[in-house]
Amino acid sequence: MPSVTPEAVGLEPGTRLVAYLRFPGETRFSQAAVRAEVQDDGTFTWQRRTGKRTSVYFSTEDGSVRSERIIIPGR
């Protein structure tokens, strides 16, 4: 079964992933503009600088595979 957590499993190289973010005080996730792409070894890289704690999850562009939500601590 395909999955995304933090390494893509069962997704073809080149699959584009969409990040969704939620910052403290917000009630909904917002789609990030930058896309990550699954590499040949199943990894992907995505970067965003923020001083705030952020909740994030990734989804394939068609929404068929979605990761669990993770929390990135603020700096």
N, CA, C and O atoms as a Tripos MOL2 file, in Angstrom:
@<TRIPOS>MOLECULE
protein
  300   299    75     0     0
PROTEIN
NO_CHARGES

@<TRIPOS>ATOM
      1 N           0.8420   -1.1770    0.0000 N.3       1 MET1
      2 CA          0.0000    0.0000    0.0000 C.3       1 MET1
      3 C           0.8910    1.2450    0.0000 C.2       1 MET1
      4 O           1.8120    1.3280    0.8130 O.2       1 MET1
      5 N           0.6470    2.2050   -0.8780 N.am      2 PRO2
      6 CA          1.4580    3.4240   -0.9240 C.3       2 PRO2
      7 C           1.3290    4.2400    0.3580 C.2       2 PRO2
      8 O           0.2680    4.2730    0.9820 O.2       2 PRO2
      9 N           2.4090    4.8880    0.7370 N.am      3 SER3
     10 CA          2.3760    5.7520    1.9200 C.3       3 SER3
     11 C           3.4110    6.8540    1.7830 C.2       3 SER3
     12 O           4.3240    6.7740    0.9620 O.2       3 SER3
     13 N           3.2500    7.8900    2.6080 N.am      4 VAL4
     14 CA          4.1790    9.0200    2.6230 C.3       4 VAL4
     15 C           4.4020    9.3910    4.0810 C.2       4 VAL4
     16 O           3.5310   10.0170    4.6850 O.2       4 VAL4
     17 N           5.5380    9.0260    4.6660 N.am      5 THR5
     18 CA          5.8270    9.3650    6.0680 C.3       5 THR5
     19 C           7.2850    9.1540    6.4050 C.2       5 THR5
     20 O           7.5620    7.9700    6.6000 O.2       5 THR5
     21 N           8.1730    9.9130    6.5090 N.am      6 PRO6
     22 CA          8.6300   11.0070    5.6670 C.3       6 PRO6
     23 C           9.3090   10.5060    4.4020 C.2       6 PRO6
     24 O           9.8960   11.2880    3.6540 O.2       6 PRO6
     25 N           9.2280    9.2030    4.1640 N.am      7 GLU7
     26 CA          9.7730    8.6400    2.9320 C.3       7 GLU7
     27 C           8.5980    8.0350    2.1630 C.2       7 GLU7
     28 O           7.7300    7.3940    2.7550 O.2       7 GLU7
     29 N           8.5710    8.2340    0.8590 N.am      8 ALA8
     30 CA          7.4830    7.7060    0.0470 C.3       8 ALA8
     31 C           7.6900    6.2090   -0.1790 C.2       8 ALA8
     32 O           8.7840    5.7860   -0.5540 O.2       8 ALA8
     33 N           6.6660    5.4180    0.0420 N.am      9 VAL9
     34 CA          6.7150    3.9710   -0.1730 C.3       9 VAL9
     35 C           5.6220    3.6130   -1.1700 C.2       9 VAL9
     36 O           4.4560    3.9520   -0.9700 O.2       9 VAL9
     37 N           6.0030    2.9250   -2.2460 N.am     10 GLY10
     38 CA          5.0290    2.4730   -3.2230 C.3      10 GLY10
     39 C           4.5950    3.5510   -4.2100 C.2      10 GLY10
     40 O           3.6620    3.3340   -4.9830 O.2      10 GLY10
     41 N           5.2480    4.6970   -4.1980 N.am     11 LEU11
     42 CA          4.9330    5.7510   -5.1630 C.3      11 LEU11
     43 C           6.0290    5.7990   -6.2120 C.2      11 LEU11
     44 O           7.2070    5.6580   -5.8860 O.2      11 LEU11
     45 N           5.6620    5.9900   -7.4340 N.am     12 GLU12
     46 CA          6.6170    6.0370   -8.5360 C.3      12 GLU12
     47 C           7.5450    7.2410   -8.4190 C.2      12 GLU12
     48 O           7.1110    8.3130   -7.9980 O.2      12 GLU12
     49 N           8.8320    7.0790   -8.7900 N.am     13 PRO13
     50 CA          9.7120    8.2430   -8.8680 C.3      13 PRO13
     51 C           9.0830    9.3030   -9.7750 C.2      13 PRO13
     52 O           8.5090    8.9830  -10.8160 O.2      13 PRO13
     53 N           9.1990   10.5430   -9.3720 N.am     14 GLY14
     54 CA          8.6100   11.6340  -10.1300 C.3      14 GLY14
     55 C           7.2240   12.0330   -9.6480 C.2      14 GLY14
     56 O           6.6970   13.0650  -10.0610 O.2      14 GLY14
     57 N           6.6200   11.2140   -8.7660 N.am     15 THR15
     58 CA          5.3230   11.5890   -8.2030 C.3      15 THR15
     59 C           5.4830   12.8960   -7.4430 C.2      15 THR15
     60 O           6.4010   13.0530   -6.6390 O.2      15 THR15
     61 N           4.5860   13.8240   -7.7060 N.am     16 ARG16
     62 CA          4.6670   15.1230   -7.0460 C.3      16 ARG16
     63 C           3.7830   15.1260   -5.7970 C.2      16 ARG16
     64 O           2.6370   14.6790   -5.8250 O.2      16 ARG16
     65 N           4.3440   15.6370   -4.7080 N.am     17 LEU17
     66 CA          3.6490   15.7100   -3.4320 C.3      17 LEU17
     67 C           3.3250   17.1600   -3.0900 C.2      17 LEU17
     68 O           4.1090   18.0660   -3.3710 O.2      17 LEU17
     69 N           2.1840   17.3610   -2.4920 N.am     18 VAL18
     70 CA          1.7250   18.6780   -2.0770 C.3      18 VAL18
     71 C           1.7900   18.7380   -0.5530 C.2      18 VAL18
     72 O           1.3420   17.8130    0.1250 O.2      18 VAL18
     73 N           2.3470   19.8220   -0.0130 N.am     19 ALA19
     74 CA          2.3870   20.0060    1.4410 C.3      19 ALA19
     75 C           1.2110   20.8840    1.8600 C.2      19 ALA19
     76 O           0.8560   21.8410    1.1710 O.2      19 ALA19
     77 N           0.6190   20.5430    2.9930 N.am     20 TYR20
     78 CA         -0.4480   21.3390    3.6030 C.3      20 TYR20
     79 C           0.0230   21.7550    4.9860 C.2      20 TYR20
     80 O           0.4960   20.9180    5.7540 O.2      20 TYR20
     81 N          -0.0980   23.0380    5.3160 N.am     21 LEU21
     82 CA          0.4390   23.6020    6.5550 C.3      21 LEU21
     83 C          -0.6580   24.1840    7.4230 C.2      21 LEU21
     84 O          -1.6670   24.6870    6.9280 O.2      21 LEU21
     85 N          -0.4410   24.1070    8.7360 N.am     22 ARG22
     86 CA         -1.3140   24.8020    9.6950 C.3      22 ARG22
     87 C          -0.4360   25.3550   10.8070 C.2      22 ARG22
     88 O           0.2940   24.6190   11.4720 O.2      22 ARG22
     89 N          -0.5220   26.6590   10.9930 N.am     23 PHE23
     90 CA          0.2500   27.3360   12.0270 C.3      23 PHE23
     91 C          -0.5860   27.4960   13.2940 C.2      23 PHE23
     92 O          -1.8110   27.3930   13.2280 O.2      23 PHE23
     93 N           0.0440   27.7470   14.4520 N.am     24 PRO24
     94 CA         -0.7000   27.9340   15.6970 C.3      24 PRO24
     95 C          -1.7720   29.0150   15.5380 C.2      24 PRO24
     96 O          -1.5330   30.0560   14.9260 O.2      24 PRO24
     97 N          -2.9300   28.7560   16.0860 N.am     25 GLY25
     98 CA         -4.0380   29.7050   16.0290 C.3      25 GLY25
     99 C          -4.9150   29.5490   14.7990 C.2      25 GLY25
    100 O          -6.0050   30.1170   14.7420 O.2      25 GLY25
    101 N          -4.4560   28.7860   13.8110 N.am     26 GLU26
    102 CA         -5.2540   28.5450   12.6180 C.3      26 GLU26
    103 C          -6.0740   27.2740   12.8030 C.2      26 GLU26
    104 O          -5.6470   26.3500   13.4950 O.2      26 GLU26
    105 N          -7.2430   27.2300   12.1900 N.am     27 THR27
    106 CA         -8.1140   26.0640   12.3390 C.3      27 THR27
    107 C          -8.1100   25.1640   11.1130 C.2      27 THR27
    108 O          -8.6190   24.0450   11.1650 O.2      27 THR27
    109 N          -7.5370   25.6440   10.0060 N.am     28 ARG28
    110 CA         -7.5240   24.8590    8.7790 C.3      28 ARG28
    111 C          -6.1120   24.7850    8.1960 C.2      28 ARG28
    112 O          -5.2790   25.6620    8.4280 O.2      28 ARG28
    113 N          -5.8670   23.7250    7.4400 N.am     29 PHE29
    114 CA         -4.6110   23.5870    6.7150 C.3      29 PHE29
    115 C          -4.6990   24.3790    5.4170 C.2      29 PHE29
    116 O          -5.7620   24.4630    4.8010 O.2      29 PHE29
    117 N          -3.5710   24.9610    5.0050 N.am     30 SER30
    118 CA         -3.4780   25.6850    3.7340 C.3      30 SER30
    119 C          -2.4660   24.9900    2.8420 C.2      30 SER30
    120 O          -1.4330   24.5200    3.3180 O.2      30 SER30
    121 N          -2.7570   24.9220    1.5590 N.am     31 GLN31
    122 CA         -1.8660   24.2770    0.6050 C.3      31 GLN31
    123 C          -0.6470   25.1440    0.3600 C.2      31 GLN31
    124 O          -0.7730   26.3360    0.0770 O.2      31 GLN31
    125 N           0.5430   24.5450    0.4670 N.am     32 ALA32
    126 CA          1.7890   25.2560    0.1710 C.3      32 ALA32
    127 C           1.9890   25.3100   -1.3410 C.2      32 ALA32
    128 O           1.5280   24.4300   -2.0680 O.2      32 ALA32
    129 N           2.6740   26.3390   -1.8050 N.am     33 ALA33
    130 CA          2.8720   26.5240   -3.2430 C.3      33 ALA33
    131 C           3.9200   25.5700   -3.8180 C.2      33 ALA33
    132 O           3.8070   25.1610   -4.9740 O.2      33 ALA33
    133 N           4.9280   25.2130   -3.0370 N.am     34 VAL34
    134 CA          6.0310   24.3930   -3.5320 C.3      34 VAL34
    135 C           5.6570   22.9180   -3.4900 C.2      34 VAL34
    136 O           5.0280   22.4540   -2.5390 O.2      34 VAL34
    137 N           6.0470   22.1850   -4.5300 N.am     35 ARG35
    138 CA          5.8120   20.7430   -4.5860 C.3      35 ARG35
    139 C           7.1250   19.9970   -4.3590 C.2      35 ARG35
    140 O           8.1930   20.4660   -4.7520 O.2      35 ARG35
    141 N           7.0320   18.8440   -3.7280 N.am     36 ALA36
    142 CA          8.1830   17.9530   -3.5800 C.3      36 ALA36
    143 C           8.0120   16.8340   -4.5940 C.2      36 ALA36
    144 O           6.8870   16.4800   -4.9470 O.2      36 ALA36
    145 N           9.1170   16.2780   -5.0620 N.am     37 GLU37
    146 CA          9.0550   15.2020   -6.0410 C.3      37 GLU37
    147 C           9.7640   13.9710   -5.4950 C.2      37 GLU37
    148 O          10.8840   14.0650   -4.9940 O.2      37 GLU37
    149 N           9.1080   12.8100   -5.5930 N.am     38 VAL38
    150 CA          9.6920   11.5510   -5.1180 C.3      38 VAL38
    151 C          10.8720   11.1890   -6.0190 C.2      38 VAL38
    152 O          10.7490   11.1650   -7.2440 O.2      38 VAL38
    153 N          12.0230   10.9080   -5.3900 N.am     39 GLN39
    154 CA         13.2440   10.5450   -6.1080 C.3      39 GLN39
    155 C          13.2830    9.0290   -6.3400 C.2      39 GLN39
    156 O          12.4210    8.3000   -5.8510 O.2      39 GLN39
    157 N          14.2790    8.5680   -7.0810 N.am     40 ASP40
    158 CA         14.4080    7.1430   -7.3980 C.3      40 ASP40
    159 C          14.5180    6.2570   -6.1580 C.2      40 ASP40
    160 O          14.0660    5.1120   -6.1740 O.2      40 ASP40
    161 N          15.1160    6.7770   -5.0840 N.am     41 ASP41
    162 CA         15.2840    5.9750   -3.8680 C.3      41 ASP41
    163 C          14.1100    6.1000   -2.8990 C.2      41 ASP41
    164 O          14.1740    5.5840   -1.7830 O.2      41 ASP41
    165 N          13.0300    6.7860   -3.3150 N.am     42 GLY42
    166 CA         11.8430    6.9030   -2.4780 C.3      42 GLY42
    167 C          11.8480    8.0980   -1.5490 C.2      42 GLY42
    168 O          10.8680    8.3300   -0.8410 O.2      42 GLY42
    169 N          12.9270    8.8610   -1.5330 N.am     43 THR43
    170 CA         12.9750   10.0220   -0.6550 C.3      43 THR43
    171 C          12.4560   11.2630   -1.3830 C.2      43 THR43
    172 O          12.3400   11.2820   -2.6080 O.2      43 THR43
    173 N          12.1520   12.2760   -0.6130 N.am     44 PHE44
    174 CA         11.8040   13.5680   -1.1780 C.3      44 PHE44
    175 C          12.2810   14.6420   -0.2150 C.2      44 PHE44
    176 O          12.4260   14.3920    0.9810 O.2      44 PHE44
    177 N          12.5240   15.8350   -0.7360 N.am     45 THR45
    178 CA         13.0030   16.9370    0.0860 C.3      45 THR45
    179 C          12.0530   18.1070   -0.0580 C.2      45 THR45
    180 O          11.6480   18.4720   -1.1610 O.2      45 THR45
    181 N          11.7110   18.6810    1.0650 N.am     46 TRP46
    182 CA         10.8560   19.8560    1.0870 C.3      46 TRP46
    183 C          11.3690   20.7540    2.1920 C.2      46 TRP46
    184 O          11.7230   20.2720    3.2680 O.2      46 TRP46
    185 N          11.4170   22.0460    1.9470 N.am     47 GLN47
    186 CA         11.9880   22.9580    2.9330 C.3      47 GLN47
    187 C          11.1350   24.2100    3.0460 C.2      47 GLN47
    188 O          10.6660   24.7500    2.0450 O.2      47 GLN47
    189 N          10.9440   24.6580    4.2580 N.am     48 ARG48
    190 CA         10.2860   25.9310    4.5120 C.3      48 ARG48
    191 C          10.8510   26.4860    5.8080 C.2      48 ARG48
    192 O          10.9330   25.7780    6.8120 O.2      48 ARG48
    193 N          11.2360   27.7340    5.7840 N.am     49 ARG49
    194 CA         11.7420   28.3720    6.9960 C.3      49 ARG49
    195 C          10.5840   29.0170    7.7360 C.2      49 ARG49
    196 O           9.7610   29.7130    7.1410 O.2      49 ARG49
    197 N          10.5300   28.7820    9.0240 N.am     50 THR50
    198 CA          9.5020   29.4070    9.8430 C.3      50 THR50
    199 C           9.9790   29.4590   11.2800 C.2      50 THR50
    200 O          10.6910   28.5650   11.7380 O.2      50 THR50
    201 N           9.5970   30.4780   11.9750 N.am     51 GLY51
    202 CA          9.9200   30.5800   13.3920 C.3      51 GLY51
    203 C           8.7920   30.0560   14.2540 C.2      51 GLY51
    204 O           8.8740   30.0770   15.4820 O.2      51 GLY51
    205 N           7.7280   29.5790   13.6000 N.am     52 LYS52
    206 CA          6.5560   29.0950   14.3220 C.3      52 LYS52
    207 C           6.4840   27.5720   14.2760 C.2      52 LYS52
    208 O           6.9600   26.9430   13.3310 O.2      52 LYS52
    209 N           5.8890   27.0000   15.2960 N.am     53 ARG53
    210 CA          5.5840   25.5790   15.2660 C.3      53 ARG53
    211 C           4.5690   25.3650   14.1330 C.2      53 ARG53
    212 O           3.6300   26.1450   13.9750 O.2      53 ARG53
    213 N           4.7670   24.3230   13.3670 N.am     54 THR54
    214 CA          3.9400   24.1040   12.1830 C.3      54 THR54
    215 C           3.4650   22.6560   12.1290 C.2      54 THR54
    216 O           4.2520   21.7310   12.3310 O.2      54 THR54
    217 N           2.1820   22.4640   11.8580 N.am     55 SER55
    218 CA          1.6590   21.1290   11.5530 C.3      55 SER55
    219 C           1.6600   20.9850   10.0450 C.2      55 SER55
    220 O           1.2920   21.9170    9.3310 O.2      55 SER55
    221 N           2.0700   19.8270    9.5550 N.am     56 VAL56
    222 CA          2.1540   19.6190    8.1020 C.3      56 VAL56
    223 C           1.7540   18.1860    7.7550 C.2      56 VAL56
    224 O           2.0020   17.2590    8.5270 O.2      56 VAL56
    225 N           1.1380   18.0130    6.5980 N.am     57 TYR57
    226 CA          0.9720   16.6810    6.0290 C.3      57 TYR57
    227 C           1.1860   16.7950    4.5290 C.2      57 TYR57
    228 O           1.0730   17.8800    3.9590 O.2      57 TYR57
    229 N           1.4980   15.6680    3.8890 N.am     58 PHE58
    230 CA          1.7380   15.6230    2.4590 C.3      58 PHE58
    231 C           0.6710   14.7660    1.7980 C.2      58 PHE58
    232 O           0.1550   13.8230    2.3970 O.2      58 PHE58
    233 N           0.3500   15.1020    0.5710 N.am     59 SER59
    234 CA         -0.6190   14.3520   -0.2180 C.3      59 SER59
    235 C          -0.1280   14.2820   -1.6560 C.2      59 SER59
    236 O           0.5570   15.1890   -2.1290 O.2      59 SER59
    237 N          -0.4810   13.1980   -2.3540 N.am     60 THR60
    238 CA         -0.2190   13.1790   -3.7860 C.3      60 THR60
    239 C          -1.1280   14.2240   -4.4310 C.2      60 THR60
    240 O          -2.1450   14.6080   -3.8540 O.2      60 THR60
    241 N          -0.7610   14.6790   -5.6200 N.am     61 GLU61
    242 CA         -1.5470   15.7350   -6.2700 C.3      61 GLU61
    243 C          -3.0020   15.3320   -6.4830 C.2      61 GLU61
    244 O          -3.8880   16.1860   -6.4380 O.2      61 GLU61
    245 N          -3.2630   14.0490   -6.7140 N.am     62 ASP62
    246 CA         -4.6500   13.6170   -6.9140 C.3      62 ASP62
    247 C          -5.3590   13.3080   -5.5970 C.2      62 ASP62
    248 O          -6.5470   12.9890   -5.5920 O.2      62 ASP62
    249 N          -4.6320   13.4030   -4.4770 N.am     63 GLY63
    250 CA         -5.2310   13.1820   -3.1590 C.3      63 GLY63
    251 C          -5.4400   11.7310   -2.7880 C.2      63 GLY63
    252 O          -6.0480   11.4470   -1.7560 O.2      63 GLY63
    253 N          -4.9540   10.7960   -3.6000 N.am     64 SER64
    254 CA         -5.1980    9.3760   -3.3250 C.3      64 SER64
    255 C          -4.3520    8.8200   -2.1860 C.2      64 SER64
    256 O          -4.7400    7.8390   -1.5520 O.2      64 SER64
    257 N          -3.1990    9.4330   -1.9190 N.am     65 VAL65
    258 CA         -2.3220    8.9900   -0.8280 C.3      65 VAL65
    259 C          -2.0130   10.2050    0.0330 C.2      65 VAL65
    260 O          -1.6500   11.2670   -0.4720 O.2      65 VAL65
    261 N          -2.1630   10.0300    1.3370 N.am     66 ARG66
    262 CA         -1.9530   11.1480    2.2500 C.3      66 ARG66
    263 C          -1.1710   10.6620    3.4650 C.2      66 ARG66
    264 O          -1.3950    9.5600    3.9640 O.2      66 ARG66
    265 N          -0.2480   11.5060    3.9320 N.am     67 SER67
    266 CA          0.5570   11.1450    5.0950 C.3      67 SER67
    267 C          -0.1890   11.4670    6.3970 C.2      67 SER67
    268 O          -1.2130   12.1500    6.4040 O.2      67 SER67
    269 N           0.3540   10.9610    7.4640 N.am     68 GLU68
    270 CA         -0.1180   11.3900    8.7800 C.3      68 GLU68
    271 C           0.3770   12.8060    9.0220 C.2      68 GLU68
    272 O           1.3590   13.2330    8.4150 O.2      68 GLU68
    273 N          -0.2780   13.5190    9.8820 N.am     69 ARG69
    274 CA          0.1570   14.8720   10.2280 C.3      69 ARG69
    275 C           1.3880   14.7930   11.1260 C.2      69 ARG69
    276 O           1.4450   13.9790   12.0480 O.2      69 ARG69
    277 N           2.3670   15.6430   10.8480 N.am     70 ILE70
    278 CA          3.5530   15.7450   11.7090 C.3      70 ILE70
    279 C           3.6610   17.1720   12.2150 C.2      70 ILE70
    280 O           3.0800   18.0880   11.6330 O.2      70 ILE70
    281 N           4.3920   17.3600   13.2830 N.am     71 ILE71
    282 CA          4.5830   18.7050   13.8430 C.3      71 ILE71
    283 C           6.0560   19.0520   13.7620 C.2      71 ILE71
    284 O           6.9130   18.2980   14.2220 O.2      71 ILE71
    285 N           6.3390   20.2040   13.1690 N.am     72 ILE72
    286 CA          7.7040   20.7230   13.0700 C.3      72 ILE72
    287 C           7.8420   21.8240   14.1070 C.2      72 ILE72
    288 O           7.1270   22.8220   14.0300 O.2      72 ILE72
    289 N           8.7440   21.6730   15.0790 N.am     73 PRO73
    290 CA          8.8770   22.7060   16.1050 C.3      73 PRO73
    291 C           9.4330   24.0040   15.5250 C.2      73 PRO73
    292 O          10.2060   23.9680   14.5670 O.2      73 PRO73
    293 N           9.0560   25.1340   16.0840 N.am     74 GLY74
    294 CA          9.5920   26.4150   15.6620 C.3      74 GLY74
    295 C          11.0450   26.5560   16.0870 C.2      74 GLY74
    296 O          11.5150   25.8340   16.9660 O.2      74 GLY74
    297 N          11.7490   27.4820   15.4650 N.am     75 ARG75
    298 CA         13.1570   27.6900   15.8000 C.3      75 ARG75
    299 C          13.3020   28.7380   16.8710 C.2      75 ARG75
    300 O          14.4190   29.0490   17.2830 O.2      75 ARG75
@<TRIPOS>BOND
     1     1     2 1
     2     2     3 1
     3     3     4 2
     4     3     5 am
     5     5     6 1
     6     6     7 1
     7     7     8 2
     8     7     9 am
     9     9    10 1
    10    10    11 1
    11    11    12 2
    12    11    13 am
    13    13    14 1
    14    14    15 1
    15    15    16 2
    16    15    17 am
    17    17    18 1
    18    18    19 1
    19    19    20 2
    20    19    21 am
    21    21    22 1
    22    22    23 1
    23    23    24 2
    24    23    25 am
    25    25    26 1
    26    26    27 1
    27    27    28 2
    28    27    29 am
    29    29    30 1
    30    30    31 1
    31    31    32 2
    32    31    33 am
    33    33    34 1
    34    34    35 1
    35    35    36 2
    36    35    37 am
    37    37    38 1
    38    38    39 1
    39    39    40 2
    40    39    41 am
    41    41    42 1
    42    42    43 1
    43    43    44 2
    44    43    45 am
    45    45    46 1
    46    46    47 1
    47    47    48 2
    48    47    49 am
    49    49    50 1
    50    50    51 1
    51    51    52 2
    52    51    53 am
    53    53    54 1
    54    54    55 1
    55    55    56 2
    56    55    57 am
    57    57    58 1
    58    58    59 1
    59    59    60 2
    60    59    61 am
    61    61    62 1
    62    62    63 1
    63    63    64 2
    64    63    65 am
    65    65    66 1
    66    66    67 1
    67    67    68 2
    68    67    69 am
    69    69    70 1
    70    70    71 1
    71    71    72 2
    72    71    73 am
    73    73    74 1
    74    74    75 1
    75    75    76 2
    76    75    77 am
    77    77    78 1
    78    78    79 1
    79    79    80 2
    80    79    81 am
    81    81    82 1
    82    82    83 1
    83    83    84 2
    84    83    85 am
    85    85    86 1
    86    86    87 1
    87    87    88 2
    88    87    89 am
    89    89    90 1
    90    90    91 1
    91    91    92 2
    92    91    93 am
    93    93    94 1
    94    94    95 1
    95    95    96 2
    96    95    97 am
    97    97    98 1
    98    98    99 1
    99    99   100 2
   100    99   101 am
   101   101   102 1
   102   102   103 1
   103   103   104 2
   104   103   105 am
   105   105   106 1
   106   106   107 1
   107   107   108 2
   108   107   109 am
   109   109   110 1
   110   110   111 1
   111   111   112 2
   112   111   113 am
   113   113   114 1
   114   114   115 1
   115   115   116 2
   116   115   117 am
   117   117   118 1
   118   118   119 1
   119   119   120 2
   120   119   121 am
   121   121   122 1
   122   122   123 1
   123   123   124 2
   124   123   125 am
   125   125   126 1
   126   126   127 1
   127   127   128 2
   128   127   129 am
   129   129   130 1
   130   130   131 1
   131   131   132 2
   132   131   133 am
   133   133   134 1
   134   134   135 1
   135   135   136 2
   136   135   137 am
   137   137   138 1
   138   138   139 1
   139   139   140 2
   140   139   141 am
   141   141   142 1
   142   142   143 1
   143   143   144 2
   144   143   145 am
   145   145   146 1
   146   146   147 1
   147   147   148 2
   148   147   149 am
   149   149   150 1
   150   150   151 1
   151   151   152 2
   152   151   153 am
   153   153   154 1
   154   154   155 1
   155   155   156 2
   156   155   157 am
   157   157   158 1
   158   158   159 1
   159   159   160 2
   160   159   161 am
   161   161   162 1
   162   162   163 1
   163   163   164 2
   164   163   165 am
   165   165   166 1
   166   166   167 1
   167   167   168 2
   168   167   169 am
   169   169   170 1
   170   170   171 1
   171   171   172 2
   172   171   173 am
   173   173   174 1
   174   174   175 1
   175   175   176 2
   176   175   177 am
   177   177   178 1
   178   178   179 1
   179   179   180 2
   180   179   181 am
   181   181   182 1
   182   182   183 1
   183   183   184 2
   184   183   185 am
   185   185   186 1
   186   186   187 1
   187   187   188 2
   188   187   189 am
   189   189   190 1
   190   190   191 1
   191   191   192 2
   192   191   193 am
   193   193   194 1
   194   194   195 1
   195   195   196 2
   196   195   197 am
   197   197   198 1
   198   198   199 1
   199   199   200 2
   200   199   201 am
   201   201   202 1
   202   202   203 1
   203   203   204 2
   204   203   205 am
   205   205   206 1
   206   206   207 1
   207   207   208 2
   208   207   209 am
   209   209   210 1
   210   210   211 1
   211   211   212 2
   212   211   213 am
   213   213   214 1
   214   214   215 1
   215   215   216 2
   216   215   217 am
   217   217   218 1
   218   218   219 1
   219   219   220 2
   220   219   221 am
   221   221   222 1
   222   222   223 1
   223   223   224 2
   224   223   225 am
   225   225   226 1
   226   226   227 1
   227   227   228 2
   228   227   229 am
   229   229   230 1
   230   230   231 1
   231   231   232 2
   232   231   233 am
   233   233   234 1
   234   234   235 1
   235   235   236 2
   236   235   237 am
   237   237   238 1
   238   238   239 1
   239   239   240 2
   240   239   241 am
   241   241   242 1
   242   242   243 1
   243   243   244 2
   244   243   245 am
   245   245   246 1
   246   246   247 1
   247   247   248 2
   248   247   249 am
   249   249   250 1
   250   250   251 1
   251   251   252 2
   252   251   253 am
   253   253   254 1
   254   254   255 1
   255   255   256 2
   256   255   257 am
   257   257   258 1
   258   258   259 1
   259   259   260 2
   260   259   261 am
   261   261   262 1
   262   262   263 1
   263   263   264 2
   264   263   265 am
   265   265   266 1
   266   266   267 1
   267   267   268 2
   268   267   269 am
   269   269   270 1
   270   270   271 1
   271   271   272 2
   272   271   273 am
   273   273   274 1
   274   274   275 1
   275   275   276 2
   276   275   277 am
   277   277   278 1
   278   278   279 1
   279   279   280 2
   280   279   281 am
   281   281   282 1
   282   282   283 1
   283   283   284 2
   284   283   285 am
   285   285   286 1
   286   286   287 1
   287   287   288 2
   288   287   289 am
   289   289   290 1
   290   290   291 1
   291   291   292 2
   292   291   293 am
   293   293   294 1
   294   294   295 1
   295   295   296 2
   296   295   297 am
   297   297   298 1
   298   298   299 1
   299   299   300 2
@<TRIPOS>SUBSTRUCTURE
     1 MET1         2 RESIDUE 1 A MET
     2 PRO2         6 RESIDUE 1 A PRO
     3 SER3        10 RESIDUE 1 A SER
     4 VAL4        14 RESIDUE 1 A VAL
     5 THR5        18 RESIDUE 1 A THR
     6 PRO6        22 RESIDUE 1 A PRO
     7 GLU7        26 RESIDUE 1 A GLU
     8 ALA8        30 RESIDUE 1 A ALA
     9 VAL9        34 RESIDUE 1 A VAL
    10 GLY10       38 RESIDUE 1 A GLY
    11 LEU11       42 RESIDUE 1 A LEU
    12 GLU12       46 RESIDUE 1 A GLU
    13 PRO13       50 RESIDUE 1 A PRO
    14 GLY14       54 RESIDUE 1 A GLY
    15 THR15       58 RESIDUE 1 A THR
    16 ARG16       62 RESIDUE 1 A ARG
    17 LEU17       66 RESIDUE 1 A LEU
    18 VAL18       70 RESIDUE 1 A VAL
    19 ALA19       74 RESIDUE 1 A ALA
    20 TYR20       78 RESIDUE 1 A TYR
    21 LEU21       82 RESIDUE 1 A LEU
    22 ARG22       86 RESIDUE 1 A ARG
    23 PHE23       90 RESIDUE 1 A PHE
    24 PRO24       94 RESIDUE 1 A PRO
    25 GLY25       98 RESIDUE 1 A GLY
    26 GLU26      102 RESIDUE 1 A GLU
    27 THR27      106 RESIDUE 1 A THR
    28 ARG28      110 RESIDUE 1 A ARG
    29 PHE29      114 RESIDUE 1 A PHE
    30 SER30      118 RESIDUE 1 A SER
    31 GLN31      122 RESIDUE 1 A GLN
    32 ALA32      126 RESIDUE 1 A ALA
    33 ALA33      130 RESIDUE 1 A ALA
    34 VAL34      134 RESIDUE 1 A VAL
    35 ARG35      138 RESIDUE 1 A ARG
    36 ALA36      142 RESIDUE 1 A ALA
    37 GLU37      146 RESIDUE 1 A GLU
    38 VAL38      150 RESIDUE 1 A VAL
    39 GLN39      154 RESIDUE 1 A GLN
    40 ASP40      158 RESIDUE 1 A ASP
    41 ASP41      162 RESIDUE 1 A ASP
    42 GLY42      166 RESIDUE 1 A GLY
    43 THR43      170 RESIDUE 1 A THR
    44 PHE44      174 RESIDUE 1 A PHE
    45 THR45      178 RESIDUE 1 A THR
    46 TRP46      182 RESIDUE 1 A TRP
    47 GLN47      186 RESIDUE 1 A GLN
    48 ARG48      190 RESIDUE 1 A ARG
    49 ARG49      194 RESIDUE 1 A ARG
    50 THR50      198 RESIDUE 1 A THR
    51 GLY51      202 RESIDUE 1 A GLY
    52 LYS52      206 RESIDUE 1 A LYS
    53 ARG53      210 RESIDUE 1 A ARG
    54 THR54      214 RESIDUE 1 A THR
    55 SER55      218 RESIDUE 1 A SER
    56 VAL56      222 RESIDUE 1 A VAL
    57 TYR57      226 RESIDUE 1 A TYR
    58 PHE58      230 RESIDUE 1 A PHE
    59 SER59      234 RESIDUE 1 A SER
    60 THR60      238 RESIDUE 1 A THR
    61 GLU61      242 RESIDUE 1 A GLU
    62 ASP62      246 RESIDUE 1 A ASP
    63 GLY63      250 RESIDUE 1 A GLY
    64 SER64      254 RESIDUE 1 A SER
    65 VAL65      258 RESIDUE 1 A VAL
    66 ARG66      262 RESIDUE 1 A ARG
    67 SER67      266 RESIDUE 1 A SER
    68 GLU68      270 RESIDUE 1 A GLU
    69 ARG69      274 RESIDUE 1 A ARG
    70 ILE70      278 RESIDUE 1 A ILE
    71 ILE71      282 RESIDUE 1 A ILE
    72 ILE72      286 RESIDUE 1 A ILE
    73 PRO73      290 RESIDUE 1 A PRO
    74 GLY74      294 RESIDUE 1 A GLY
    75 ARG75      298 RESIDUE 1 A ARG
